[in-house]
Amino acid sequence: MGIIAWVVLGLIAGFIASKIVNHTGSGIIVLGVVGALVGGFVFSLFGAVGVTGFNIYSMLVAIVGAVVVLWIYHALVGRRAL
């Protein structure tokens, strides 16, 4: 996948994951790209394939990974604020 495809996939996945986790919709490209990497790792742990290209399955993998990253981020920031 080219860099532009990663950016577009990351932007969309980050936005959707942000809507799922905290309902603000302030997704960022880095969150989505990191989410795609984390999602690929998580899916490979369960024997599935990670990001395969610019398709619906890869978007699902990236969104799941971005939700995991956001959940961990909010858990760490929320704990630090207490």
C-alpha positions in Angstrom: 0.0 0.0 0.0 1.3 3.5 -0.8 1.7 6.2 1.7 -1.3 8.1 0.5 -3.5 5.0 0.9 -2.2 4.6 4.5 -3.0 8.2 5.2 -6.5 8.0 3.9 -7.1 4.6 5.6 -5.7 6.1 8.8 -7.8 9.2 8.7 -11.0 7.3 8.2 -10.2 4.6 10.8 -9.1 7.2 13.3 -12.3 9.2 12.9 -14.5 6.2 13.2 -12.7 4.8 16.2 -12.9 8.2 17.9 -16.6 8.3 17.3 -16.9 4.8 18.8 -14.8 5.4 21.9 -15.5 9.0 23.0 -18.2 10.3 20.5 -16.2 13.4 19.5 -15.1 12.3 16.1 -11.7 14.0 16.4 -9.7 11.3 14.7 -6.2 11.9 13.6 -4.1 10.2 10.9 -1.5 8.9 13.3 -4.1 7.2 15.5 -5.5 5.4 12.4 -2.1 4.3 11.1 -1.0 3.1 14.5 -4.4 1.5 14.9 -3.9 -0.3 11.6 -0.5 -1.7 12.8 -2.0 -2.6 16.2 -5.0 -4.1 14.6 -2.8 -6.2 12.2 -0.9 -7.5 15.3 -4.1 -8.3 17.2 -5.7 -10.0 14.3 -2.5 -12.0 13.6 -2.6 -13.2 17.3 -5.9 -14.8 16.5 -4.7 -16.4 13.3 -6.3 -13.9 10.9 -4.6 -11.7 8.3 -3.8 -8.1 9.1 -4.1 -5.1 6.7 -4.2 -6.5 3.1 -4.7 -3.3 1.1 -7.3 -0.5 0.7 -10.5 -2.5 1.2 -13.3 -3.0 3.7 -11.5 -5.8 5.7 -8.4 -3.6 6.1 -10.6 -0.7 7.3 -12.2 -3.1 9.9 -8.7 -4.1 11.1 -7.6 -0.5 11.3 -10.7 0.6 13.2 -10.4 -2.3 15.7 -6.7 -1.4 16.3 -7.5 2.3 16.6 -10.2 1.5 19.2 -7.7 -0.5 21.2 -5.2 2.3 21.0 -7.8 4.9 22.1 -9.0 2.7 24.9 -5.4 2.3 26.2 -4.8 6.0 25.8 -7.9 7.0 27.7 -7.1 4.4 30.4 -3.6 5.9 30.9 -4.7 9.5 30.8 -7.7 9.0 33.0 -5.5 7.2 35.6 -3.0 10.0 35.5 -5.7 12.6 36.1 -6.8 10.9 39.3 
